[in-house]
Amino acid sequence: MLRIRELKLPVDHTPEDLTGKVLRTLRIRPEELLRLEIRRRSLDARGGELRYVYLVDVEVKREQAALKQSRGKAERAVRTQYRFPEPGTERMERRPVIIGAGPAGLFCGLMLARAGYAPILLERGEPAEKRARTVERFWLTGALDPSSNVQFGEGGAGTFSDGKLNTMVKDPVGRNRKVLELFVEAGAPEEILYENKPHLGTDELIGIVTNMRRKIERLGGEVRFGCQAEDLQVQDGRIRGVTVRDKDTGESGSVEADQVVLAIGHSARDTFDMLKARGVPMQAKAFAVGVRMEHPQEMINQSQYGPGYPASLPAAAYKVTRQTGAGRGVYSFCMCPGGYVVNASSEPGHLAVNGMSYRARAGKNANSAMIVTVTPADYGGTDVLAGVEFQRRLERAAFRIGEGQVPVQLFGDFCSGVPSAALGDVEPCIKGAYRLANVRELFPAELSAALEEGIRGCASLIRGFDRPDAVLSGVESRTSSPVRILRDGHLESAVGGLYPCGEGAGYAGGITSAAIDGLKIAEAIAKKYMPCYD
Ligand SMILES: Cc1cc2nc3c(=O)[nH]c(=O)nc-3n(C[C@H](O)[C@H](O)[C@H](O)COP(=O)(O)OP(=O)(O)OC[C@H]3O[C@@H](n4cnc5c(N)ncnc54)[C@H](O)[C@@H]3O)c2cc1C
């Protein structure tokens, strides 16, 4: 197999153009090309000329000759094949339990189920389809279900999202690709395997996570919904089971297990309290807070693609960052092209926002979180969960100034520190009711000053980024976990048999990196144990 990099083609090219370019690069005839596989495709807007850039793997007749004829433009393709470990030698007497069916828990469960471990997944929320109705009802009526919402339920926090799958994690053993392949097996479009910045969109994600769950069940696993882990049973420093509460009956019960995966996500605050009370070692971790900011998508397209860009291009994305004079980093996060701001609350009397898009990204606004990193120095207190309390304080304030609705403010008014009285040309695209307010008052003065300075600074990167009628919504508080649940080199907590996993445990940030961490935990369990139960 040969690999050719940096094949550049105009945005309106056809698949035949790509084939033609390959044939010319290798100086071969069409019948000599046996197979062409796109491994990477990215849109390059640098230098004012828009082009797609390809990396392809090809199978050809007379490979050695083609390699020579390419005059260094081709190379032998080297691929990393992901391998799941063979079962270990220690006996596993009882089925492993996974708390949480977000990306970390689902992918961990799927890998263990494929290897014959028949895992039991406990999920406090609802199955994806039912959850989607509960979330739509919340956005329409404001009636929040604290156990099934944008944060909790099948598929986890990422289900109502833009479903961006890119990650900064550089995984040497091919877990990243494996995660994308498992998404495709569950119904995701093939393009995610080679798109530089793949995304799924909420409309695709609901079906995909449902298919994954059904596969786990077909392979002997089990997913229990409306089942909240409310305590851990620990004996002689080792996990022996989980106490669970059934959402419908309110009754508590017990699930015995010697291996328990904690894939609870960054919003499971009651579970963090329980872990602290149980003495599970944790430490405070930096995270970021801020606002969600909306601009017209057309303005972003013009900025990223230039005037007169082809209509065939997707809604443009951006990533901006600025250092303030005081040395604070202000940056964009979880940017949603053609998307919506969502009321992403999970606790009554608290209001948090986030962003989502549908696969088509066809909304009229672009939005992203504009956030600033906070540390214990910002919110005081030495308690390991002080960060959670800080998030709660901000969210209570947001709920108060919005009177239960999403508080919004124009950037110009934010800079003046006055409540907005009317909208400008940018009409908010928000899932959930919203209300004009003074979002600036949510934050300690130092943080709102940093946000203002940072956003103004980003206008040198994207013209009009600081336009006075850009719309800010508050509060973006769930950007990552405020704690890390400690684990050792075998990925186990000091409580033997307990495996902290994913974003909530502080080892991931995003759908794909959480899924990768799920694979790591499944591998750690498989490497050590062999299933000895029917
Ligand atoms: C609105 C929104 C949009 C996002 N957009 C993107 C995006 O486009 N791309 C991206 O990469 N990331 C995105 N993220 C972040 C991404 O969703 C998370 O990083 C990822 O879901 C973390 O996966 P996880 O499995 O570790 O935790 P989660 O997804 O949070 O899943 C944890 C699960 O555990 C369950 N749980 C918690 N406590 C208990 C308990 N005690 N008992 C039983 N079950 C429990 C929860 O109900 C939840 O389903 C977004 C997040 C949100 C909220």
The ligand as a MOL file (V3000), in Angstrom:
LIG
                    3D

  0  0  0     0  0            999 V3000
M  V30 BEGIN CTAB
M  V30 COUNTS 53 58 0 0 0
M  V30 BEGIN ATOM
M  V30 1 C -24.0740 20.6010 25.4490 0
M  V30 2 C -22.7210 19.9720 25.3450 0
M  V30 3 C -22.0820 19.9810 24.1230 0
M  V30 4 C -20.8380 19.3650 23.9800 0
M  V30 5 N -20.2590 19.3370 22.7420 0
M  V30 6 C -19.1650 18.5850 22.5540 0
M  V30 7 C -18.6370 18.3930 21.2350 0
M  V30 8 O -19.1660 18.8730 20.2550 0
M  V30 9 N -17.5050 17.6430 21.1100 0
M  V30 10 C -16.8660 17.0980 22.1920 0
M  V30 11 O -15.8510 16.4350 22.0120 0
M  V30 12 N -17.3450 17.2640 23.4590 0
M  V30 13 C -18.4810 17.9790 23.6460 0
M  V30 14 N -18.9810 18.1270 24.9070 0
M  V30 15 C -18.2390 17.5100 26.0240 0
M  V30 16 C -18.4980 16.0120 26.0160 0
M  V30 17 O -19.8420 15.8080 25.9690 0
M  V30 18 C -17.8910 15.3590 27.2440 0
M  V30 19 O -16.5370 15.6390 27.2790 0
M  V30 20 C -18.0830 13.8530 27.2280 0
M  V30 21 O -19.4360 13.5410 27.0750 0
M  V30 22 C -17.5080 13.2470 28.4970 0
M  V30 23 O -17.8100 11.8830 28.4950 0
M  V30 24 P -17.8980 11.0310 29.8370 0
M  V30 25 O -18.4360 9.6980 29.4180 0
M  V30 26 O -16.6350 11.0980 30.5680 0
M  V30 27 O -18.9680 11.7870 30.7630 0
M  V30 28 P -20.5240 12.1700 30.3970 0
M  V30 29 O -20.7320 12.2730 28.9850 0
M  V30 30 O -20.8100 13.3510 31.2540 0
M  V30 31 O -21.3500 10.8850 30.9470 0
M  V30 32 C -21.4500 10.5750 32.2940 0
M  V30 33 C -22.7230 9.7530 32.4490 0
M  V30 34 O -22.7480 9.2530 33.7880 0
M  V30 35 C -24.0560 9.3030 34.2840 0
M  V30 36 N -23.9790 9.3590 35.7440 0
M  V30 37 C -23.4200 10.3400 36.5010 0
M  V30 38 N -23.5170 10.0400 37.8120 0
M  V30 39 C -24.1160 8.8230 37.8830 0
M  V30 40 C -24.4980 7.9810 38.9690 0
M  V30 41 N -24.2440 8.3160 40.2300 0
M  V30 42 N -25.1320 6.8230 38.6850 0
M  V30 43 C -25.3920 6.4650 37.3910 0
M  V30 44 N -25.0690 7.2440 36.3150 0
M  V30 45 C -24.4260 8.3910 36.5670 0
M  V30 46 C -24.6250 10.5700 33.6650 0
M  V30 47 O -26.0330 10.5390 33.6310 0
M  V30 48 C -23.9970 10.5710 32.2720 0
M  V30 49 O -24.8340 9.9550 31.3270 0
M  V30 50 C -20.2090 18.7530 25.0950 0
M  V30 51 C -20.8480 18.7600 26.3480 0
M  V30 52 C -22.0950 19.3600 26.4800 0
M  V30 53 C -22.7810 19.3380 27.8000 0
M  V30 END ATOM
M  V30 BEGIN BOND
M  V30 1 1 1 2
M  V30 2 1 2 3
M  V30 3 2 2 52
M  V30 4 2 3 4
M  V30 5 1 4 5
M  V30 6 1 4 50
M  V30 7 2 5 6
M  V30 8 1 6 7
M  V30 9 1 6 13
M  V30 10 2 7 8
M  V30 11 1 7 9
M  V30 12 1 9 10
M  V30 13 2 10 11
M  V30 14 1 10 12
M  V30 15 2 12 13
M  V30 16 1 13 14
M  V30 17 1 14 15
M  V30 18 1 14 50
M  V30 19 1 15 16
M  V30 20 1 16 17
M  V30 21 1 16 18
M  V30 22 1 18 19
M  V30 23 1 18 20
M  V30 24 1 20 21
M  V30 25 1 20 22
M  V30 26 1 22 23
M  V30 27 1 23 24
M  V30 28 2 24 25
M  V30 29 1 24 26
M  V30 30 1 24 27
M  V30 31 1 27 28
M  V30 32 2 28 29
M  V30 33 1 28 30
M  V30 34 1 28 31
M  V30 35 1 31 32
M  V30 36 1 32 33
M  V30 37 1 33 34
M  V30 38 1 33 48
M  V30 39 1 34 35
M  V30 40 1 35 36
M  V30 41 1 35 46
M  V30 42 1 36 37
M  V30 43 1 36 45
M  V30 44 2 37 38
M  V30 45 1 38 39
M  V30 46 1 39 40
M  V30 47 2 39 45
M  V30 48 1 40 41
M  V30 49 2 40 42
M  V30 50 1 42 43
M  V30 51 2 43 44
M  V30 52 1 44 45
M  V30 53 1 46 47
M  V30 54 1 46 48
M  V30 55 1 48 49
M  V30 56 2 50 51
M  V30 57 1 51 52
M  V30 58 1 52 53
M  V30 END BOND
M  V30 END CTAB
M  END
